Amino acid sequence: MPPELTELLEYFEPFSLLRRDLRGAPTLLTPGVNVLALNAAYLPADGEALIPLLGAWQREHGTPPLVASVTALPGEDVGGVRVGTYLPQSEPGVIAVEQVSRLGIAAWAGVLAEAHGTPEWAGALASHFGARLEGRRDSALLMAYAGGEAIGALLWRATAQGGAAHLWGTLDPAADAPLLNMAAELGDGSLRASLPDTSPLTVTDEAVVVFTRPAGQAGPALD
């Protein structure tokens, strides 16, 4: 498994409802939540032959076939991120960032959903993550504000190396750096992050992870 996929899998698995390992391809399933990484098969190196099998299993469980990979695959590209180490960057200091309690999950989910262009999913995200975060001390919710208005949301998770932020979004690119800077502070200056193509920021040791709905997935159902 490419290390970038392993990293995303370890970050998202605690928030999924089901994991299955299908011939070396871990697959997460989380019905009712529109986060791509929570409903994807993570393709091992040279694993293209597994795609029909993975697609059949996903269809049986009521989700569209979706594959996360580090190489381009034939089919519909539904999103990509640049995964790497984020180094704190200078920012003007006009955007406030704070950690919010789990009581603020609805507002947090609302900003996250809107930032990704799917405001209608806010309620489902709040319900899902509210339940999955219950009792977890290795995770924190961050929100960014401009003039008192919430414009960014981020889910931070502690790691052995510091911390990770692979689920976040902002309504203004100016909030990207302040939000990720605060996340880096939580991990004593160390942060692994995923950046969308639209972000003006950069990461070191960058690797691109692509989410694809593969084409031509006719194949037998799983046992």
C-alpha positions, -999 to +999 in steps of 0.1 A: +000+000+000+014+034-009+022+053+024+000+082+015-030+059+013-021+041+045-019+075+062-054+085+050-068+051+059-055+054+095-069+089+098-104+081+086-109+045+097-121+055+133-149+075+117-161+049+093-189+024+101-173-006+084-139-017+071-133-048+049-100-059+035-106-073+001-075-092-013-052-066+001-074-035-006-088-020+026-123-006+019-142+019+042-180+021+041-200+049+058-235+052+043-252+085+048-220+105+049-206+122+018-169+122+028-151+105-001-124+089+021-150+073+043-166+054+013-136+044-007-115+013-016-077+021-010-059+005-040-026-012-033+003-008-058-004-026-091-039-034-078-059-024-109-071-060-114-090-057-081-112-029-092-141-051-105-141-070-072-141-038-052-168-022-073-191-053-069-187-052-031-194-015-029-225-018-051-238-047-029-236-023+000-255+005-017-226+029-025-212+039-059-178+023-067-151+046-055-113+040-055-085+060-038-052+057-056-019+075-062-021+069-099-047+081-124-073+055-133-098+053-162-131+067-151-146+098-134-122+118-114-143+130-084-115+147-064-079+148-055-057+161-026-020+168-022-008+149+009+024+160+027+039+178+057+026+212+063+050+238+076+035+268+095+033+298+073+031+335+080-004+351+079-017+385+087-034+376+120-068+390+111-085+356+112-091+340+146-089+303+150-101+284+181-108+249+193-145+243+199-162+218+221-183+189+208-213+210+216-204+231+186-205+201+162-235+215+143-219+248+135-186+230+127-203+206+103-223+234+087-191+253+077-174+221+066-203+211+044-206+246+029-169+248+022-171+217+001-202+229-018-226+205-001-245+225+025-274+200+025-251+174+041-245+195+073-270+177+095-258+142+085-221+152+091-230+166+125-249+135+136-222+111+123-191+129+137-208+138+169-214+101+176-180+090+164-161+116+183-178+108+216-151+100+242-122+104+218-094+124+233-071+122+203-092+145+181-101+182+182-125+205+163-111+238+150-130+267+135-117+299+118-136+332+121-134+365+103-152+394+119-171+369+141-183+349+111-173+312+109-154+306+077-134+274+083-136+241+100-110+213+106-108+179+123-074+174+139-062+140+150-031+132+172-005+109+156+027+094+169+046+121+149+025+150+160-009+155+143-029+152+111-056+173+093-070+154+063-106+167+067-110+205+066-124+233+045-127+271+044-150+296+028-121+319+021-086+308+011-073+335+035-083+312+063-063+282+051-030+291+067-044+303+100-065+272+103-036+248+095-012+268+116-033+263+147-036+226+138+002+224+136+004+240+171-017+212+185+009+187+173+039+207+187+046+222+152+042+189+133+013+184+109+005+160+081-023+175+059-042+171+027-045+202+005-072+205-022-060+217-056-077+250-049-056+258-018-029+284-023-007+266+002+020+239-002+032+208+016+066+192+015+071+155+004+039+160-017+020+131-031-013+133-049-042+110-040-070+108-065-106+095-059-121+079-090-153+062-100-137+036-123-151+029-157-160-006-169-165-025-136-186-054-147-177-083-124-191-111-102-207-104-068-187-112-037-196-142-015 
